[in-house]
Amino acid sequence: IVMTQSPLSLPVTPGEPASISCRSSRSLLHSAGYSCVDWYVQKPGQSPQLLIYLGSNRASGVPDRFRGSGSATDFTLRISRVEAEDVGVYYCMQALQTPYTFGQGTKLEIK
Amino acid sequence: QVQLRESGPGLVKPSQTLSLTCSVSGDAISGGNYYWSWIRHLPGKGLEWLGHIYYSGTTHYNPSLRSRLTLSIDTSKDQFSLKLSSVTAADTAVYYCARLRSFYDYRDNYYYYGLNVWGQGTTVTVSS
């Protein structure tokens, strides 16, 4: 399954919203009704960390300004108000079937 | 608090075997409901899922690595390991171990919580 993200580069003014799109080459709908897509962020000098699982569930400790949505083949990660600490590379990942596959990554930077 | 830590040589010669170990602390690796995973970050590129192993020894591999990859688990030491044979420069990367929480309950209900714990990563360079 191929995951395609856009944009690949995202300059954002602090306090403004941001949106990242992720499209899969086939539906990621699990037989249990879940959308099997996660969102991860890799901040500078750090390991990747989980933001969103199953399309829209925030991981523990993730601020509510992060929101995941979408279904089937089209998914979106939205940040309602970008902060300086949000700088990093954001990846979507499909977990419907192995091999799990990641998008190319979207580099969010502060203007 | 569960923590993962990768260990292994930072430099491997071409055609040799890359061996890495991930040590788990704060929880027993045999606790079930988790798949112990390996992901790598290729330089200038993105993340690549390599494979994962369940405490029972069940494995899933990325076919792109063909038969070069072997994962193993030692529940007595709370460790799991990766061996990648016949390495080339293309295997130069930062290698991460991670914990994936995913399981079916006794009613066959599916639960999934993502790769929610990662190690700090270890850089492996393949060079003569």
Boltz contact constraints between the chains, C-beta under 6 A:
constraints:
  - contact:
      token1: [A, 32]
      token2: [B, 110]
      max_distance: 6.0
  - contact:
      token1: [A, 38]
      token2: [B, 114]
      max_distance: 6.0
  - contact:
      token1: [A, 47]
      token2: [B, 96]
      max_distance: 6.0
  - contact:
      token1: [A, 47]
      token2: [B, 118]
      max_distance: 6.0
  - contact:
      token1: [A, 47]
      token2: [B, 120]
      max_distance: 6.0
  - contact:
      token1: [A, 47]
      token2: [B, 121]
      max_distance: 6.0
  - contact:
      token1: [A, 48]
      token2: [B, 118]
      max_distance: 6.0
  - contact:
      token1: [A, 50]
      token2: [B, 114]
      max_distance: 6.0
  - contact:
      token1: [A, 50]
      token2: [B, 115]
      max_distance: 6.0
  - contact:
      token1: [A, 50]
      token2: [B, 116]
      max_distance: 6.0
  - contact:
      token1: [A, 53]
      token2: [B, 113]
      max_distance: 6.0
  - contact:
      token1: [A, 53]
      token2: [B, 114]
      max_distance: 6.0
  - contact:
      token1: [A, 54]
      token2: [B, 112]
      max_distance: 6.0
  - contact:
      token1: [A, 91]
      token2: [B, 47]
      max_distance: 6.0
  - contact:
      token1: [A, 98]
      token2: [B, 60]
      max_distance: 6.0
  - contact:
      token1: [A, 99]
      token2: [B, 49]
      max_distance: 6.0
  - contact:
      token1: [A, 99]
      token2: [B, 62]
      max_distance: 6.0
  - contact:
      token1: [A, 100]
      token2: [B, 49]
      max_distance: 6.0
  - contact:
      token1: [A, 102]
      token2: [B, 46]
      max_distance: 6.0
  - contact:
      token1: [A, 102]
      token2: [B, 47]
      max_distance: 6.0
  - contact:
      token1: [A, 104]
      token2: [B, 46]
      max_distance: 6.0
  - contact:
      token1: [A, 105]
      token2: [B, 46]
      max_distance: 6.0
